[in-house]
C-alpha cells in the first residue's frame, strides 16, 4: 500500500518513521528545520496509524509499504530515521533493500525477543487494563506517562495525547492488522551483515529496556555507542526536535563514506 506522507524541502531524501502510539504528525516540528538545512524530509504514516488506519487493513508488510511509497515519491535512495516502531521498520526496510538505504538513524529501539523490564511491563499492563475497562482516556493518560519524560512540556504532552487517542481509537474500532513474516526474524545475523552507516540513540529518561536495546543494536550494526538525547523520554524526537534534528543533520551531511561507524 502507498503510505500517507507529508514532506518539505529538496535534496537527499530523509524518511521519518514514527513510534507505535503516534503518527506522522510527531514530525511536524522537524520538517521545516530539516528542509531549511537542505534535505528532503518525508514523514510517513505506518500501516494502522494516522491516516493509514481504517477498515479493510488485515495483513501488512510495513517495510514493503515504505519502499513502494518511496518509489511513488521518486526517492530512489534515502536515509531512514525512526523512533521505536519506526526504528524497527527502518531496520526491516534496510535488510529488505539495503541498496536503497544511505544510512540509518535509530532512536529508542528494543528487539522484541529482549525480556521486558518491570517498568515496561507495568506500562503495558496499565494500557491493557484501561482498554479492558473501556476507559480510553485512562489508556491515553497511561501512555503519555510511559512514553514522555517528567520534564516534557504541556504542548508535547497534549500532542502525544492526541496521537495516542487517535491510534487507540482506531485500534479499538478496527483491530490490529496481522503482519507478514518479519524479515529480521528469519536470520539472526541479518543486522550484522548490513554494511550501512548508522547512528543509534536513546532518550535520557527512557526505560532501561531501550538503553540495553540500543547498546545491542549498536554492536550489531558496528556503530558507535548510543547517543543520549538530554531531557527526553521514549518519544525523544517529539520532546527535543531541535536536538534530534541537529544529530540527524550532522549524520546526513557527513560524506557518504565517512558517516558514523565504530
Buried (B, 14 or more C-beta within 10 A) or exposed (E): EEBBBBBBBEEBBBBBBBBBBBBBBBBEBBBBBBBEBEBBBBBBBBBBBBBBBEEEBEEBBBBBBBBBBBEEBEBEBBBBBBBBBBBBBBBBBBBBBEEBBBBBBBBBBBBEEBEBBEEBEBBEEBBEEBBEEEEBEBBBBBBBEBBBBEEBEEEBBEBBBBBBBBBBBBBEEBEEBEBEEBBBEEEEEBBEEBEBBBBBBBBBBBBEBBBBBBBBBBBBBBBEEBBBBEBBBBBBBBBBBEBBBEBBBEBBEBEEEEBBBE
